[in-house]
């Protein structure tokens, strides 16, 4: 079907049929659904008629080839013009095969493997009938109190861009129409949802436009430059206006400045939420503001179908604005090939073969291995010796709750737990497994059993963390320490005098006081996915060497939040040569620096950096500089290192960050091996948004940093002698 054919189809559509294309409903509304009529709570109060459903444009949340085929078949039988439905779902970090949560994936610093995970998720979702995934989420996040931290890739704009592109490539493939194993991607949440005040979901965002453009918008732009088909609006305000009714953000910036002509969809109920936000008096005004802002699809509220026709009749909007939205929706349906193949990749028999395939699980295991971050390893406690007797203790010792939020069709009972993985590795007589405590409760009997197990072991492995409900959407917390019962367990076990290894399962950076001082080694495992237990045991026994690096700083104290590596300096920086002891920018009761900085992560080997050299110390807009740093493995085992390059602009028209990540490379080094890693510095990398929002570079002095994390670096100065004005 061509554009002209779609336009001819639109000429046959009534106004009400067009408006219904803008409506997205959950699967229980549709005939053919096994859940048809199972509509409860707020959904039951929605003013939706059979006619609305028969002409609706898309379905939310359905999964399974048989279900999709049934709904689509019934819909086509009832839809006057035979316009197929779009099926959309939250496929965030896997469909049936669950990968680590996105924050963990980012800690792998492996965009190729991240892309592979998205390809597999798309393959499993598409054969199950899904056409669109609500991913990637590229919201830059600096506040670990926010529950949706787990769905982000961290605090750095450059890294967010790299992973945004990787996920879009993985989901969408090369050709949506002919590649039936792909799905359309929907980047979210536009814009700046990760900057919600106080780390509280759905809360206000208040940023300067320069800060918005400098740090928060590049991730979305990268996804769109990679060809991402859809954008989802954020729940929050931007400059005092809720995103779903924000014409400046959606029309002026997204549509006109960036040239995005794909589908813009609201988040769940966000159009009607313009009312409690206080910018719309009623459903009618909410519909008016959202359609004028350019929202094409209204998710799970009925403001459009109830009021758009009336708004046209009253002259408040023109029918052409509806036509624009409908054209974008039908164009995506055509691009996916739905007019010719309304069931697209949905295949009941093939679904059984593809979903959860062993090859997919192997990739999940590899990604989980690379995503874990070794935070502490005193006295070479790790890797473990297979001859040691292990006491495996804690609420996650035998828990399948390691998939994390937004785990689609992942089944906790099918996840490889630590217990299962240890039992495959050790004889049963070398392993004693007890719960010790639950996530938020502890009994004297549990503690007694834990102490007994620990006393009879050579090494204690404690598996602690957050229940998955403590993270994800609406999982915001002011106390980001482990729950008190788990801290009590750790403190008690430390008195046994045995080497103690703590494994952390969580969806956010934590305040680790009460953990670090009682642990000889700490491994941050996040929510590692379907093969989490196997990946962790591979690391504990040195079958694999930890290589993950943090993409979000771990605060020393929640009172520091937000704490991030690329912050600005102040007029009275702590540690300045002429600074007075008290009257500098500092806390009296905590350090300024995070507990663990961005880019941090230990290995079982030792790596040495030396000889940071530049081919020139003068850069122009027409000539580049090549930087070279020497990295050596001075340890005893092969290791992978993520070499990180940062740049600081010493003097700008506006204040510039102390460091900004500009590039990274993953290398593998055998014991005694040395490699030179190069990085090309260009004038384009030095551009930033000035006071007038122009994007350009300034002549002046810069510093290049190279190292193993954002703190432990070598440095070299250079000059930009001809900037871009």
Protein Blocks (a to p, Z undefined) as FASTA:
>chain_A
ZZklmmmmmmmpcfklmmmmmpccdfklpghiakgoiaghjllmpccdfklmmmmcbdeh
iacjklmmmmmmmmmmmmmnlpacddddddfbocklccddfklmmmnopaklmmmmmmmm
mmmmmmnopabdcdddfbdcfbfkbmklmmmgbjbfklmmmmmmmmmmmmnomblklmmk
bccddddddehklmgghhighiacdddfklmmmmmmmmmmmmmmnopabdcddfbdeehi
afklmmklmmmmmmmmnopabdcdddehklmmmmmnopafblmlmmmmmmmnopabdghi
aklmmmmmmmmmnomacfklmmmmmmmmmmmmmmnommmmmnlmacfklmmmmnopaklm
mmmmmmmmmmpccfbdghhlaacdfkbccddedjklmccblnoghiljacfklpccfklm
mmmmpcfklpccdekiafkbccfklmmmmmmmmmmpmbdcddedddfklgcjhiacfblc
dcfklmmmmmmmmmnopacddddddfbdcdfehklmmpfbdcdebjnbjmlmmmmmmmmn
omaccfbdcfbdcdfbfklpccdfkbccdfbdghiaklcfklccddfkbcfbdfbdghia
cdfbdcddehiacfbfcdcfkbccddddddddfbfbdcddddddddddfbdfbdcdfbdc
fbdcdddddehiacdddddddfklmgccdfkopacddeddddddddfbfklccddddddf
bdcZZ
